[in-house]
Amino acid sequence: MAIMIKLGKESEVHIAHQLMQEAFAEYSILEVPSSAMTESADVLRNAWRNGEEQFIVCYENETPVGSSRFKLLGDSLYFSRVSVSPQARGKGIAKQMLAWLEEYAQSVDRKTMTCKVRSSLESNVRLYKSIGFSIIEEGAIVNPNGFLVETAVMEKKL
């Protein structure tokens, strides 16, 4: 399995968006569906063009299998929308992307990595804890679709 993770380019926005749609589809059945399902590719494209966000794309044997968005905030790298296509799950793709982001964060002198995770998605919380993240804050946020969502802010010191 040849894995390559790289910074996304504008020409890959549609790939990252498609991967996000595939990965987050399982959350459309939740009481409060993920706002990822109604987010257009233009949201990422515009954030990328404006320099507000970057993204990575993970390829396995030249096939796109994962993506994540991120931005640099103060001393931290904040990541979101970690997405692995259903067919590629169970191979450690998410952990490899998070390791790539950690190396990137260190290369640009960030002290921490942070994310927000839906508290009800225990497998996601477990994943982040398994690689050194801890919960630093819990609460509720209003998602882009206007629904209240219980979340945990997780952080890893680098």
C-alpha positions as CSV (number, residue, x, y, z in Angstrom):
1,M,0.0,0.0,0.0
2,A,1.7,3.2,-1.2
3,I,0.4,6.2,0.7
4,M,1.1,9.8,-0.3
5,I,-0.3,12.8,1.7
6,K,0.2,16.3,0.3
7,L,-1.1,19.8,0.6
8,G,-4.2,20.2,-1.6
9,K,-4.3,22.5,-4.6
10,E,-7.3,24.3,-6.0
11,S,-7.6,21.6,-8.7
12,E,-8.1,19.1,-5.8
13,V,-10.9,20.9,-4.0
14,H,-13.6,18.7,-5.6
15,I,-11.7,15.6,-4.5
16,A,-11.5,16.7,-0.9
17,H,-15.2,17.7,-1.0
18,Q,-16.2,14.3,-2.5
19,L,-14.2,12.4,0.1
20,M,-15.9,14.5,2.8
21,Q,-19.3,13.7,1.4
22,E,-18.5,10.0,1.3
23,A,-17.0,9.9,4.8
24,F,-19.7,12.0,6.5
25,A,-22.7,10.3,4.8
26,E,-23.0,7.9,7.8
27,Y,-23.7,11.0,10.0
28,S,-26.7,12.0,8.0
29,I,-28.9,9.7,10.1
30,L,-28.0,11.4,13.4
31,E,-30.6,13.3,15.2
32,V,-28.6,16.4,14.2
33,P,-27.0,15.6,10.8
34,S,-23.5,16.8,10.1
35,S,-23.4,20.2,8.4
36,A,-20.7,18.6,6.2
37,M,-23.5,17.1,4.1
38,T,-24.9,20.4,3.1
39,E,-21.6,22.2,2.6
40,S,-20.7,23.0,-1.0
41,A,-17.3,22.6,-2.5
42,D,-17.3,26.4,-3.0
43,V,-17.0,26.8,0.8
44,L,-13.6,25.1,0.8
45,R,-12.6,26.6,-2.5
46,N,-13.3,30.1,-1.2
47,A,-11.6,29.5,2.2
48,W,-8.5,28.1,0.3
49,R,-8.4,31.1,-2.2
50,N,-8.7,33.6,0.7
51,G,-5.9,31.9,2.6
52,E,-8.3,31.1,5.5
53,E,-7.9,27.3,5.3
54,Q,-5.7,24.7,3.7
55,F,-6.4,21.0,3.1
56,I,-4.5,17.8,2.6
57,V,-5.4,14.9,0.3
58,C,-4.3,11.3,1.0
59,Y,-3.7,9.0,-1.9
60,E,-3.4,5.2,-1.8
61,N,-1.8,3.9,-5.0
62,E,-2.8,7.2,-6.7
63,T,-6.4,6.8,-5.6
64,P,-7.8,9.6,-3.3
65,V,-8.8,8.0,0.0
66,G,-8.7,10.8,2.6
67,S,-8.6,14.5,3.3
68,S,-8.7,17.0,6.1
69,R,-9.0,20.7,6.4
70,F,-6.8,22.9,8.6
71,K,-5.8,26.4,9.5
72,L,-3.1,28.0,11.6
73,L,-4.6,29.8,14.6
74,G,-2.0,31.5,16.9
75,D,0.3,28.8,18.3
76,S,-2.0,26.0,17.1
77,L,-2.9,24.0,14.0
78,Y,-6.7,23.5,14.1
79,F,-8.0,20.7,11.9
80,S,-11.5,19.7,10.8
81,R,-13.4,17.4,8.5
82,V,-11.0,14.5,8.8
83,S,-12.4,12.3,6.0
84,V,-11.6,8.7,5.0
85,S,-13.6,7.0,2.3
86,P,-15.6,4.1,3.6
87,Q,-13.7,1.6,1.4
88,A,-10.3,2.7,2.8
89,R,-11.2,2.5,6.5
90,G,-9.4,0.3,9.0
91,K,-6.0,0.9,7.3
92,G,-4.8,3.7,9.6
93,I,-5.4,6.4,7.0
94,A,-6.8,8.9,9.5
95,K,-3.8,8.4,11.9
96,Q,-1.4,8.8,9.0
97,M,-3.1,12.1,8.0
98,L,-3.0,13.3,11.6
99,A,0.7,12.4,11.8
100,W,1.3,14.4,8.6
101,L,-0.5,17.4,10.1
102,E,1.5,17.1,13.3
103,E,4.8,17.1,11.3
104,Y,3.5,20.1,9.4
105,A,2.5,21.9,12.6
106,Q,5.9,21.4,14.0
107,S,7.6,22.6,10.8
108,V,5.7,25.9,11.1
109,D,6.5,26.2,14.8
110,R,3.0,25.5,16.2
111,K,2.9,24.3,19.9
112,T,-0.4,22.4,19.7
113,M,-3.0,20.8,17.5
114,T,-6.7,21.2,18.2
115,C,-10.0,20.1,16.9
116,K,-13.6,20.0,17.8
117,V,-15.4,16.6,17.8
118,R,-19.0,15.7,18.3
119,S,-19.2,14.3,21.8
120,S,-21.6,11.6,20.7
121,L,-19.1,10.2,18.2
122,E,-17.2,8.1,20.7
123,S,-15.0,6.3,18.1
124,N,-13.7,9.7,16.9
125,V,-12.9,10.8,20.5
126,R,-11.1,7.4,21.1
127,L,-9.1,7.8,17.9
128,Y,-7.8,11.3,18.9
129,K,-7.1,10.1,22.5
130,S,-5.2,7.1,21.2
131,I,-2.7,9.5,19.5
132,G,-2.2,11.8,22.5
133,F,-5.1,14.3,22.4
134,S,-7.0,15.2,25.5
135,I,-10.3,16.9,26.0
136,I,-9.7,20.5,27.2
137,E,-13.3,21.8,26.9
138,E,-16.8,20.5,26.5
139,G,-19.9,22.4,25.5
140,A,-22.4,23.0,22.8
141,I,-22.0,24.9,19.5
142,V,-24.5,25.9,16.9
143,N,-23.5,24.3,13.6
144,P,-23.8,26.1,10.2
145,N,-27.3,24.6,9.8
146,G,-28.5,26.2,13.0
147,F,-28.6,23.1,15.2
148,L,-27.1,22.8,18.7
149,V,-24.4,20.1,18.8
150,E,-22.6,18.8,21.9
151,T,-18.8,19.0,21.2
152,A,-15.5,18.5,22.8
153,V,-12.4,20.5,22.1
154,M,-9.4,18.3,21.9
155,E,-5.8,19.3,22.0
156,K,-2.4,17.7,21.7
157,K,0.7,19.4,22.9
158,L,3.6,19.2,20.4
